Amino acid sequence: MLAVLLATLAVLSVVFFMLFRGIHQEMVARAEAEDHLQRLNTELEEPVRARTADLECNRPSCAG
């Protein structure tokens, strides 16, 4: 009976290890994707700001 319990414990340990490793890998991949997206957003902000300023100054009310 003890041998069966120890074998079951060993199998469950391996299964949980694999499960948690997979979850960790997914969390790392998600964090990397979020960082990449944040960098892209930061890079895009300046061109958008510049283009918005150009469009604002091309309006008749900007001519002064």
C-alpha positions in Angstrom: 0.0 0.0 0.0 2.8 2.4 0.9 4.5 1.7 -2.4 1.4 2.6 -4.3 1.1 5.9 -2.4 4.7 6.7 -3.0 4.3 5.9 -6.7 1.2 8.1 -6.9 3.0 10.9 -5.1 5.9 10.6 -7.6 3.6 10.7 -10.6 1.7 13.7 -9.2 4.9 15.5 -8.4 6.0 15.1 -12.1 2.6 16.2 -13.4 2.5 19.3 -11.1 6.1 20.2 -12.1 5.2 20.0 -15.8 2.0 22.0 -15.2 3.7 24.8 -13.2 6.6 24.9 -15.7 4.1 25.4 -18.5 2.3 28.1 -16.6 5.6 29.9 -15.9 6.6 29.8 -19.5 3.2 31.3 -20.5 3.7 34.0 -17.9 7.1 34.9 -19.2 5.9 34.9 -22.8 3.0 37.2 -21.8 5.3 39.6 -19.9 7.7 39.8 -22.9 4.8 40.5 -25.3 3.5 43.2 -23.0 6.9 44.8 -22.8 7.2 44.7 -26.6 3.8 46.2 -27.0 4.7 49.0 -24.5 7.9 49.7 -26.5 5.9 49.9 -29.8 3.4 52.3 -28.2 6.2 54.5 -26.9 7.8 54.6 -30.3 4.5 55.5 -32.0 3.7 58.3 -29.6 6.2 60.8 -31.0 5.2 60.4 -34.7 1.5 60.7 -33.7 2.2 63.8 -31.7 4.2 65.4 -34.5 1.6 64.5 -37.1 -1.2 65.9 -34.9 0.8 69.1 -34.5 1.2 69.4 -38.3 -2.5 68.9 -38.8 -3.4 71.4 -36.2 -1.2 74.0 -37.8 -2.7 73.4 -41.2 -6.1 74.4 -39.9 -7.2 77.9 -40.8 -7.4 78.9 -37.1 -3.7 78.1 -36.7 -2.6 80.7 -39.3 -3.2 83.4 -36.7 
